[in-house]
């Protein structure tokens, strides 16, 4: 019994040491409590992002450096996870990520980013998660085709700042979060891989018949797209019934 108790204590100590060594964003995920449905800007659950012990040297965390405006000279080529939240970064330039071909996630939440050079992200073949909430972006750059999570909540994004075919080539995109912006229409050409689309609290008043479905040819059924948020927009969703026939469930929003 003493041996069993000793082994249990050792396992607990190893688990605590592992948790303490993770970046603080990763550290809280296992114990996070779910937020209420009414909380539009709750922390989003974007999957299992717990890092394995052999990946710690790929994590660069520059968060909470009050005067940080430039990070280019601080990123080794092995960087796979970049966290630079709560800083004063205002612009992403074309060469900022040059040679960082292992980058899987970029999290620049809560900065002052108002622009991203058009080709700043194109040469990042491994990029899966682009996390940019609470910035000042009015337009999207060209995105790598491997993107799975795109979070641009609480920016100043306008519909004119999204190219008509911006999302068509993103065949792996699963989570698209655009809540709390200045959009007046639903983005076009959304990929069939999409599982979650958050557009709440924008300025959307109407939608096209083919916003989600191909109304003429009945080409596809979006079985994966089960989470569409349109609440907080000045749109009456009951006026556009033909837009939903391919969806597994109706969008969240106003139907009266």
Phi, psi and omega in degrees: 000321179297320179296318180297318179296321180295318179295321178296317179296319179297318179298319178297318180296320179295320179295317180295321179295320179297314181297318181295333184276351180282155171303153188295333175295318180288327188297328186270354190292318186295331183254007181299138174268143179295143179271160179293156182295334182283350181274098186295331186245032177296158176302127184276136177272105187254020177113186183270102184251017178293128184273147176281154185304331182278004181253002184299327182287353178265357183262124174244117181245107179248025183290151173065028169267105192305327185253011183289120177237348184216133184235003189302319185277002184250009186247107175291160183297340181277357184300126177244334182230112181249120174244119177220055184277158173058050177234203182237030179290129185244344185207139175252118185265165185302324184262007185300326184246023182299128178082356182269065187286352179263000182298122178255328182219135174237121179237105180241038181301147170058053170244207178235032187290118179251347181205150176229124178305143188307323183251020184295333186248357188295327185265037179239080187293337183265356187295125179246323185237123175241110189246109186225034180291158177059054171233205184229031183289133175253347182214154178262143172278178171291135187253147175299145186288347181271002182302133177247327180233124177232114184241106180237033180297152170055051171241205177237034185293129178251156179300326178292345178269004177245118179298144185307326182251024187301327187256353187300319185277356183273073188286354178250000184294124181245325185234117181236111185245109183234022182294152174069040177239205182240030182289137176247006177207162178279131180305146182267166173055048179287136183290154180291345179287347189296132179250330185218129180229112181251116181232018184293154176059049170244208183236032185282122182248340183211171176212155177284156178300328182258027180304321179240333187235156172272094189293335184274313187256351181051047187291322190218157172241126183271075182292336183276338186275084184256357185229097177237120180251118176233011178293153181082011174249153179277047182240137174264104187293339181291347181278355187230054185297329183290347181279351189247357190297338181268000185266148177287340176204161182286152176295157172277128180166195185269125180246015179231000000 
